[in-house]
């Protein structure tokens, strides 16, 4: 365990970040029900009461982890849009990046988000609904920009198309649990190609 001197060297903000980082790994390894505050404290080299200074209980900490993971993913998607040379590339890259999250970029985060999707708790569900809504609004907003700029067909329903694209990524997530990765990759490549040929212009 840390000494009082070493504990005091870390600010409250840094301590919360440390706890979140360790908790994310423990939840990803042990799942929500198997993880304990005791193990998180042990992995973080702090006492259990230290964790309770920042989080009321395990659920409170898990929700904080979900929010941190959601923020990471949402900010990454925003960077994809901002870094693209044009809106057409941004939209295609947005779909590819979401798939990247599932397959290779952030395995612990993907485990956490998948776990949160199936936990029957109203507070956790509310947290996930907010994340889904934020991603939906981001995609929808850029679809609408695409229509205005002539990149996307003007007869599309931006709300429906956003949900369809999110559904495609969600379907890939489920398929990866059942199918060989290379088979899912091939289907995803086809889905992106279909989007480019039927929805995008030019």
Secondary structure, 3 states (H helix, E strand, C coil): CCCHHHHHCCCHHHHHHHHHHHHHHHHHHHHHHHCCHHHHHHHHCCCHHHHHCCCCCHHHHHHHHHHHHHHHHHHHHHHHHHHCCCHHHHHHHHHHHHHHHHHHHCHHHHHHHHHHHHCCCHHHHHHHHHHHHHHHHHHHHHHHHHHHCCCECCCCCHHHHHHHHHHHHHHHHHHCCCCCHHHHHHHHHHHHHHHHHHCECC
